Amino acid sequence: MSANINTVPADILNGVATILKPYGVDIVALLTEQAKTEPPAVAPLSKKYLTTAEAVRYCGVGRWALWSAERAGKIKAAKLADARCGRVLYDRASIDAWLESRMKQPKQQPEA
């Protein structure tokens, strides 16, 4: 859990600043700088292959829906071991293509 200038109570921040001042550390400046450079809350995925848990979070469906789509040949997946409990990695591009194919097309309004 990261702390920034807005999440630390003022009395604690002042106490820590007083303790660190003799060492030349300005905690207020550090936390203010961190708040400016903090990464976005949702980082974009850059991985080509996703674990089952990542794929479930990525596309918002259950693991059984992923398994069913993989069995039907709509999603590419690789099982890393022959064991029954082997880890499965899903191809992110094929998940994107599968989701696009499942999108409903907007209904056309009849022209008068």
C-alpha positions as a printed NumPy array, in Angstrom:
array([[  0.   ,   0.   ,   0.   ],
       [  1.463,   3.348,  -0.942],
       [  0.995,   6.522,   1.029],
       [  0.761,   9.98 ,  -0.404],
       [  0.411,  13.439,   1.053],
       [ -3.408,  13.14 ,   1.089],
       [ -3.636,   9.8  ,   2.912],
       [ -1.322,  10.468,   5.878],
       [ -2.942,  12.221,   8.864],
       [ -1.456,  15.678,   9.514],
       [ -0.276,  14.968,  13.072],
       [  1.575,  11.822,  11.965],
       [  3.068,  13.648,   8.989],
       [  4.299,  16.46 ,  11.269],
       [  5.779,  13.956,  13.735],
       [  7.629,  12.06 ,  11.016],
       [  8.835,  15.328,   9.478],
       [ 10.227,  16.392,  12.878],
       [ 12.022,  13.069,  13.344],
       [ 13.545,  13.071,   9.83 ],
       [ 14.507,  16.773,   9.7  ],
       [ 17.943,  16.299,  11.4  ],
       [ 18.796,  13.74 ,   8.702],
       [ 18.001,  16.149,   5.875],
       [ 14.903,  14.269,   4.719],
       [ 11.86 ,  16.329,   3.759],
       [  9.03 ,  13.808,   3.944],
       [  6.413,  16.327,   2.787],
       [  8.38 ,  17.027,  -0.409],
       [  8.893,  13.303,  -1.025],
       [  5.202,  12.485,  -0.646],
       [  4.185,  15.472,  -2.765],
       [  6.551,  14.357,  -5.544],
       [  5.251,  10.791,  -5.308],
       [  1.666,  12.016,  -5.705],
       [  2.664,  13.798,  -8.937],
       [  4.399,  10.774, -10.47 ],
       [  2.066,   8.021,  -9.272],
       [  1.12 ,   5.562, -12.046],
       [ -2.512,   5.32 , -13.164],
       [ -4.813,   3.16 , -11.036],
       [ -5.302,   0.668, -13.866],
       [ -2.107,  -0.183, -15.681],
       [ -2.473,  -1.337, -19.285],
       [ -1.704,  -4.979, -19.918],
       [  1.426,  -5.589, -21.899],
       [  1.556,  -9.361, -21.525],
       [  0.884, -11.584, -24.517],
       [ -0.314, -14.523, -22.406],
       [ -2.576, -14.334, -19.362],
       [ -3.096, -16.791, -16.535],
       [ -6.636, -17.956, -15.874],
       [ -7.106, -15.418, -13.058],
       [ -5.73 , -12.573, -15.208],
       [ -7.904, -13.589, -18.164],
       [-11.014, -13.691, -15.96 ],
       [-10.282, -10.159, -14.671],
       [ -9.346,  -8.949, -18.159],
       [-12.523,  -9.99 , -19.948],
       [-14.995, -10.108, -17.064],
       [-16.309, -13.628, -17.593],
       [-15.987, -16.708, -15.424],
       [-13.29 , -19.324, -15.804],
       [-15.816, -21.829, -17.109],
       [-16.768, -19.459, -19.932],
       [-13.061, -19.187, -20.82 ],
       [-12.681, -22.946, -20.676],
       [-15.754, -23.431, -22.849],
       [-14.517, -20.915, -25.434],
       [-11.104, -22.573, -25.452],
       [-12.64 , -26.036, -25.932],
       [-14.739, -24.671, -28.818],
       [-11.57 , -23.347, -30.473],
       [-12.484, -19.676, -30.103],
       [ -9.63 , -18.799, -27.741],
       [ -6.035, -19.965, -28.026],
       [ -4.643, -21.46 , -24.845],
       [ -1.579, -23.409, -23.83 ],
       [ -1.441, -25.888, -20.977],
       [  2.019, -25.86 , -19.44 ],
       [  1.875, -29.38 , -18.002],
       [  0.143, -32.598, -18.91 ],
       [ -1.055, -33.013, -15.345],
       [ -4.723, -32.493, -14.589],
       [ -3.915, -29.406, -12.527],
       [ -1.481, -27.911, -15.052],
       [ -1.352, -24.16 , -15.478],
       [ -3.16 , -22.714, -18.513],
       [ -2.125, -19.532, -20.303],
       [ -4.557, -17.736, -22.596],
       [ -3.545, -15.685, -25.639],
       [ -4.695, -12.108, -25.022],
       [ -5.168, -11.331, -28.737],
       [ -7.49 , -14.315, -29.189],
       [ -9.485, -13.224, -26.12 ],
       [ -9.858,  -9.772, -27.697],
       [-10.995, -11.318, -30.984],
       [-13.471, -13.59 , -29.16 ],
       [-14.93 , -10.66 , -27.223],
       [-15.243,  -8.618, -30.429],
       [-17.096, -11.493, -32.102],
       [-19.53 , -11.6  , -29.173],
       [-20.39 ,  -7.882, -29.363],
       [-23.948,  -7.091, -30.311],
       [-24.388,  -4.966, -33.38 ],
       [-26.504,  -1.845, -32.937],
       [-29.949,  -2.175, -34.475],
       [-30.499,  -0.112, -37.568],
       [-33.45 ,   2.252, -37.436],
       [-35.75 ,   1.741, -40.437],
       [-35.644,   4.718, -42.75 ],
       [-38.966,   6.427, -43.24 ]])
